[in-house]
Every structure is written in structure tokens, then in C-alpha cells.
Amino acid sequence: MVTMDVVRFAAQATIPIASISRTATTALITALWGLLAELIGLRAAIAAAGILALPTPLLLPRRSPDEASHARKRIADKTFAASERIETA
């Protein structure tokens, strides 16, 4: 029989499910890439990884020009405020 202490401990010792699935996915992709490297050769597998990595910026969400302008202004304001704090210290 499971005591309430064990149940409480299990509830407190949470491991996020996303972390487990992310780790498993990384392990699976690494194993598949190792298999690919074994089949086609190490240099070819590294070249394929590089070629596949090149278009990944296209997967990022796009901002409208107004959103980009506001983001740049916020960054500039934070940078200016930080530089003022450094100068006065």
C-alpha cells in the first residue's frame, strides 16, 4: 500500500514531461544521425547537417515592421539605461 508521504514526494519531485520527451527526441535523432553517418560516411553526414541547418532561420516567426520597430526601441532604451547605471556607479 502506498502511503501519503510517498504520494506527496512523487508530486513534489516533478520531472516535466516536455523535458523527458525532448531528451528522448534528442537521443533518437542522434542515433538516427549516427546511423546515417555510418551509411554515407562521417563527412557527408556533417555536410548534410550543415545544409539542413541553413534554412532554419526561415522557420522563425516573422514580425510586422511595427513590432520590430517597438522591439528595437525597447532594446535601445534598456541598453541606454544600463549604460547610465554603469557610468554613475
Protein Blocks (a to p, Z undefined) as FASTA:
>chain_A
ZZfklmmmmmmmcccfklmmmmmmmmmmmmmmmmmmmmnojklmmmmmmmmmmmmmmmpc
cddfklmmmmmmmmmmmmmmmmmmmmmZZ
